[in-house]
Amino acid sequence: MNRRIADASRPGVVSALGTVACACIAVLAAPAAFAHSPSSGFAEPPVPAIGTRTVADAELLVTRPRTAPCTVSLFADQEFAGFTPVALSYAPPPGCPGPWAKVVLQADYQVTAGRQFDRTAVINLGGVNVYFGTTMEPGSATPRAWHVERDVTDMSALLASAQAGEAILGNVVNSTYTGRIFGSASLVFYPPGRDDPPAAAPQSVMPLAPSLTALSPNNPTLAKTVVLPRNVERLALDVIAQSQASDEFWYTCVPDADAGVLQSCGGGAFREVEVAIDGTPAGVAPVFPWIYTGGIDPRLWTPVPGVQTLNFEPSRIDLTPFAGQLDDGQPHTLTLQVFGAQDNFSVTGTLLAWRDSGAPVLSGAVTQNTLAAPVVHVDDSGLVVDGSNASGRVTVSSRRDYRIAGTLLTSHGPVTTIVDQKMKFANTQDFAITDTAYSQQIGQRTDVHTAVTTLDHRGASVRTTHASYPLTVVYAQTLSGNAVVVDTTISQERKVETRVDGPHGESRTTKSDELVTPHATTSYDQTTGAATSVSSSSRQRVRVEDSRLGCYDRTIVVTANAVSAVKDRCEDSQH
């Protein structure tokens, strides 16, 4: 039995693990009030009401200063139909000049009841990405509305002047796909105050491309040649790599030789973002396994979406060791690629440069660089194939440890920056395929430990980050009479711990852990493809601990695609 089965919620669309995209349920709701918790320094999302079938998400919002803000609208009640980007015209807030303490992008999207795919939503200003995420899918009788925020304070230099921009959200509306998508977005500027000093934002903000770039085997690299100011003392690159098309479910992919019998995508299951400067490896970032609301089985993701599904967070690659090399006033080429990309990754890259106000020209050099191409180990020796039947295990792994260091002569003395990174990736897939059943169990984990050490006249400052992305997918499809039964269980988690130690003993620690664990069992009529019965449940827990702001811990429980319980708790507070 081929595991690709018809999904009646999407006429003409076939769905299965690695190919599913959409099913539907959802209700338009006005954006709720978003405010700081009285028991912590976090900006908590509204508590969803019991019975909510629209959108329920425990992910934190952006904390705000206490100063009175100025707001600039980017677009309001804009319908997105077709695939032509909506042109934007931005101007700085009058009477509210920078430098600002914080700048926040906030947006509200909604989709009407009907049938519709999940869609990609992007906002760019001056070519710089200020929002990137995907949309919820509606239900035949249930619309949905959701709110997203992103801290864009580091874009302040760009936002200090007028910019042309675009809002991207391609959507098809016709007699079959009837869900209409609308959105509003604005930038909120917070002036400095007594307790909110001006942000130490970069003075240069440069996109690697004017909009999204699709990377594929035919277009594997995004390249940008830049001439930087000659006094750059700190440098970083923010990247987002969104898996699309055949790469959407990259964590389910297997070696090319096994793809046919395993009815899966090829190319293996290892992906990462790689950055080079003038052809020399300069940094890497993992690809987070985002799952969109049509992914695998759409009934898994209502009303709670997957981790960061609606609002992707960029990965920041510290390029400061290369500042001396790039301060020579000459053109240099930055390239970005996704290792292992088979079909389509939509990527953005924003180069951020902080300048030394005390010197017009700095000099320096890279003193050590052990970063090399990844070594990927593949083992399918445990796979047993008998005609169209197959069983056994396929594993893919990669591990490396590297250091990049550079020294820069600044107006405040020599500064040495050392980037140490340890990366470990493992993907294990167990298959059992017969004429009447298909089973695929995926266990994947990405671990990245990064330490950035700065040595200057004050001493040593160290920023350490440990990120871990465990993912489990258990998918089983069986044929029983005229019914096809699909059972899916997922555990998707994102854990990040950051510690900053200053040169005088000061420190700050932040820990965040978001876990979403949905389960769905759906029976289909094999003749018509219509779903004849559905059973689903989900649980989302978001816990954040900050040594200054306190603790936030919320769990949302979903039964039959409706919120059945919400628990707020922190062992170390009254929350």
N, C-alpha and C positions, 0 to 999 in steps of 0.2 A: 504494500500500500504506500503510495506516495504521500508524504506528510503534508503536502500543500493542499489545503481544503478550502472550499468556498466559504466566505463570511457574508451572510445575508445583510449585514449592516452596511456593507460597502459593495453595491452592485458592480459586477464586473471585475472585482478585485479579489485576488487570491491571498489567503493569509496563512502563515505558518512561522515557526521560529526562524528568524533570519529574513523573513519576507513580510510579516504582518505590519500593518501601519495604522489601522483605524477601526474603531467601533464607537458607539456613541451613547452618551447620556449627559445632561446639564441644566442654571437659572440665573437670569441676569440679576445682579445685586449691585446696589450702589456701593462704591468703595467705603469701607468702614473707617472709623477714626483710628489713626495710628499715633501712638504716644509712648513715651517712656514709661516703663513699669514703675509703680511706686516703691517696689521692693528691690530694684536693681537699676543699674545704669544702662540697661539695654532698651532698644526700641522693639517692643514685642508686637507681633501681628495680633489682630483681633481673635478672640476665642470663638471658634466655630460653634454654632448652635447644634444641639443634638438633633439628628434628623437631616442635617445638611447633605444635599446631594450635588451641590454645585462645585465649589472649590474649597478645600480645607488644607491649609499649609502652615506648618509650624516654623518655617525658616524665618530667622530674625530679619528685621528691617535695618536701615542705616540709622545709627545714633545721630542726634542733631545737637548743635550748640544752642545756647539759650538766647542768643541775640535774635532780633526781629529780622526775618529773611526778606529777600526780594525774589520775585518769581517771574520767569520768562517762559511763556508758552511756546512750544515747538509745533504742536498740532493739536487740534481739539475736535472730537467727534468725527474723526476721519475714517471713512470707509475704505477698506483695502480690497480692491477687486482687480483682477488681472495681475500682471507681473511687471508693470512699469513702476519703478520706485517713485514715491511721493517726494517732490522737491521741497526742501526746507530752506528758510532764510532766517538766520539767527543774528541777533544784535545784543550786545551786553546790556544788562539792566541799567536804565538811566538812573542817575543819582545814587548808584550803589557800586562804586568802583572797587576793584581789588586793591590789595590782596585780600582774599576771603579766608575765613577760618575753615569753611567747608562748603563744597558744592555737591548737591545731590540730584541725580536724575531720577524722576519718579514718573511712572506710566501706568495707565489703566487700560486694559484690553477686555473686549467682550465678544462672544460669538453667539449668534442667535440659534434657536433650536433648529434641528434638521440634520442633514448628513454633511460631514466635512472631514477632511484630513487634518492632522496636526500640521502646522505651518511654522516656518522659521521667521522670527521677527528681529529686525536689526535697525538701529539708529546710528547714523554717522554724521559727524560735523567736521567740515574741512578734511574729509577722508578718514578722520579718527573715529574709531568705534567707541560709542558711549553706552550702548546696550546691545546684547545678543542673547537670544533665548528662543524658545518655541512656545506654541500655543496649546491650550486645552482643546480637546475635541468635544463637540456638543452631543446631545442626545436627540432623538426624534421629537421629544416633547420638552426638553430641558436645555435652556441656554446656560452659558457660564460667563462669569466675570472674574477678573483677577487683577492684583496690584503687584507691581515690581519696583524695586529701588536699587540704585547702584551709586556708590561713592565715586564721584568723578573729580574730586578735588585736585588730583594730579594733572587734570586737563586744564587747569586755571589759565596757563599762559595762552593756550589756544582760545579759551573763552573770553579773553580780555579784548578781542576784536571781532568784528562781524565775520560770519562764516556762512557759506552755502553748505547745505547738507542734504540728506535723503533718509527717508523712512522706508525700509524694505519689509514687505510682508505680502508675498505673492499668494493669491487665492483665486480659486475658480468657483464661480457661482453660476449654476445652470439648473436644468430641471432635475438632475440627479443629485448634485452636490449643492445643497440649498443653504448651508450655514454661512451667514454673512458676518464678517469680522470688522469691528470698529475699534478705534483707539484714541487716546489722548496722552500727551506727554509734555512735561515741563522740566525746566532746570530751576532749582531752588538755591539761592546764594545766601550764605550766612556771613555777615560782617564780623570782624574780630570783636571780642569783648574782654572784660577783665579776666575771666576764666577761660577764654577761648582765643588764643593768640593766632596771628596769621599762620597759615599752613606753610610748611617748608616744601612747597611744590616745585617741580622742575621748571626751568626757564625755557626749555625747548621741548616741543611735543610734535613728533613727526610720524605720520603713517607710513607703513611700508608699501601701501597701495591705496588708491583713491576709494576703494570699496572692497567688498568680499572678493576673495580670489579662490577659485576652485582648483585644487591640486589633484592631479591624476597621473597615470603613467605617461600620458602625452604632454602633460604640463606639470612636471614633478616639483618645480621650485618657484618660490616667490622671491624675487631679487630686487633690491633697492640700492642704488648708489647715492651716497650722502657725502656732503662736506660739512663737518661739524664746526661749531665755534672752537677757537683754539684754547679755551680755558675750561673745558668740561672736566669736572672732578668726580662725577658719579654718573653711571650710565646703566639703564635697565631696558629690557624689552618685554612688553606685555603681549602675550599670544593667546589666541583661542583657536582650537582646531575642532570643528564640528563634523562628525562622521555623517555622510550622506550616501544615498543610493545603495550600491552593493557593499559599501563600507559601513552602512548604518549599524549593522550588528557584527562588527569586526571581531568581537570577543567570542563569536561562535564559529569563526573561520578555521579551516584546517589546511594542511599542506595540499598543494594542487593535485598531487597524485591520488589523494583520498577524497577529494571533493565530490566526485561523481557518485560513488557508492554510499557516501555518508550524506548525500543530498544537502550539501552545505556550500558556503562560499569558500573560495580558495585563498591562497596567499599566507596562510597561517594566522595566528591570533596576536602577534606582537606589533604594537604601534607606539611611536613616540614622535614628539616634535624635536627637530634638530636645527640648530642655528650655527651658521658659519660666518666669519668675517674674512674677506679676501681669500676664501677657500679654506681657511683654517677652522676646525671645529671650535666653537665658542661657548656652547651651552645646549642643554636639553631640557625638555619638560615632558611629563607623562601626558597621555591622552586619557581623560576621565571617561569611563563608560556610561555616558548619559543615555537614558532611555526615554524616548518621547512618549506622549500619551496615546499613540497608536501602536506602541512597540510590543511585539510578541503576542500579547492578547490585550486589547484596549480595556477590557473589563478589570484589569489589574490596577488601573491608574485613575479611578474615579471614586470619591472626589479628591483623594490625595495623590498628587503627581509624584514622579520619581525625584531623586536627589538632584537639585539645581535644574530640573527640566525646564522651568519657566524663566530661569535667570542664570546664565552661565557666568562663572567667575574666571577671569583671566589668570593664566599662570605667569608669574614674573620671573624672568631670567636675568640675573645680575651680571652685567657686562663690564663692571667697573675696572677689572684688571686690564681691559683693553683701552682705557681712556687715554693713556699716554700715547699709544700707537695712533689713535684717531684724532689727537690734538695737533697733528702736523699740518693742518690746512689743506691736505690733499684728499681727492675722492677715494672713498672706500666702499666696498660692496658688501651688504648684508644679505644673506640668503636664508630662507626658511623652507624646510621640507618636512613631510611626515613619512617616517620610515615605515615601510610595509603597505603604504596606501595602494589599493588595488583599483579604485574607481573614482571616488570623489570625497575630498575633505574640503569644507569651506573654512578658510582661515583668515584671520586678521592679525596684524602686528603693529604695535605702536612703540616707537623709540622715545624714551624719556631721558633728558640730559639735564643735570644740575651743574651750574657753572660756578666758578670761583670768582667772587666779586672783587677780590683783592689783587688779581693778576690777569692781564690780558692774554698771556700765553703760558701754557704749562707744558712740561715735557716729562717723559717717562717711557716705560717699556713693560711688556709682558716678560716675567722672569721665569715662569714655569707653566707648562700646559701639557697634561698627560691625557687629555680627553681624546678618544679615538672612536672609530665606528663601533657599534655594538656587535657583540658576538651572540648569536641566537642559536640555541640548542633545540632541536626537534627530535622527538622520539615517537614513532608510530609502530614500533616493533611488537607492541602488545595487541595490535589490531588484527582480527581474524576475519577474512572475507570468504563467503561461500555463495557465489552467484550474486543475487541481489541482497542477500542477508549479510550482516556484519555485526561484530561485537568487539569490545575491547577499548583500549585507552590510547589517546593521543596527547602528548605533552609538549609544551613550548615554554622555554625559559630563557632569561637573559639576566646577567649580573655584571656590574662593573663598579669601579671605585676610581675617582679621578680628582685632580687638583688643578686649578688655574689660579695663578698669582701674578700680580703686577704692582709696580711701584711708580708713584707720581710725585713730582716736585711741585708743591703748591705754595701759595702765599703764606700758609701757616706751617710750612715745613714738609718734609717727606711723608707720604702716606702710602702704606702698603695694604693692599686688599687681597685676601686669600679666599677663594671659593672652593670648599671641599664638598663633594657630593657622592653619596653611595646610593645606587639604584638597584632594585631587585624586582624582577617580574616573573610570574609563573602562572601558566594557564593549563589546567588539566581537564580533558573532556572524556567522559565515558559514554559509549554508545551501545545500544542493543536494538538491532533492526531486523524485523521479520516481515513476512507478507501481511501480517495483521497488526503490527505494533511498531512504534518508533519511540525510542527513549534516548534523550541526550541530557547528561548532567555535566554542568560546567562549574568548576571552582577556579576562580582567578583572584590574584592578589598583586597589587603594585605597591611597593614601599620605596619612598624617596626620603633620604635624610640629607639635609643641606645645612652647612655651617658657613656663614660669611663672617670672616674676621677682619677687622680694621685696626691697623696699628698706626698711631700718629703720636703727636707730642703729648697727648693726654694719657696715653696708654693703650690698652686693648679693649675693643668693643666687639661683642660676638652676638650674632643673630642666628639661632638654630631653629630649623623647622623640620618636623617629621610628619610626612603625609602618608596615609595608608588608605588604599581603595579596595577593600574586599568585595567580591561579587560572586554570588552563587545563583545559578539558574538550573532548575530541575524541570524538564519538559517531557511530557509523555503523551503520546497520541495512540489510541487504540480503536480498532474496528469491532463493533459489537452489533451484529445484525445489520440493520440499515442505518445505524447511528455511528458517528465518529465522535469519540470523547477525547477532549483535550484538557489535560491537567497541568497547570503551571504554578510553580512556587519560585519566588525570587527573594533574595536578600541583597540589597544594594546599600553600601555604606561608604561614608567619607569621613575620615578621622584626620584631624590636623592639630598638631601641638607646636606652638611657637614660643620661644623664650628669647628675650633680649637682655643681655648683660652689658651694662655701661662700664666705662673705665674707672669709675669711683665706687663700684660695688652695687650700684642701683640695678634693679632687674624688674622685668614684667613677664608674666606667663599667661598665655591664652590657650585653652584647650576647647576644641569643638568636635562633636561627634553627631552625625546625622545618619540614621538608619531607617530604611523603608523596607517592609517585608510583606508584599502582597501575595495573595493566592487566589486562583480562579479555576473553576472546573466548568467547561462548556460542552454541551452535547449538540451536535449538528445533524440534521437530516442529510444523509449522503446524496440523496437525489436532488434536493433543492438547494442545499447549502445553508438553509435557515437554522438559526439557533433555536433548539427546542427546550433547553433548560440551561440555567446559569446559576452558579453558586460562587460567591466571591467574598473576600474579606481582606483587610489590610491593617497595617499598624505603622505609624511614623513616630519616631522619637528624635527630638533635637535637644542636645544638651551642650551648653557652652559655659565654661568657667573662665573668668578673667580675674587676675589678682587685684585689679583696681575696680572693675565694674560689678563683680559679684557673680551670681549664678543664674542661669536660665535653663529650665528643664521642662519640656512639654511633650506629652504623648497624645496622639490622636488615634483612636481605635475606630475602624470602619467595619461595619457588618452589612452585607447585601448592598454595597455601594452607597451607604449612608453613614454619617458619623454616629457612633453609638456611645462613645465616651471620650472625654478630654480630661487629662490629668496634668496638673501643674505641681511640680515638686522640686525642691532642692534641699538636700540633707543639711546643708550648712546655712540655711536661711529660713525665714518665715514664709517664703514664697510657696 
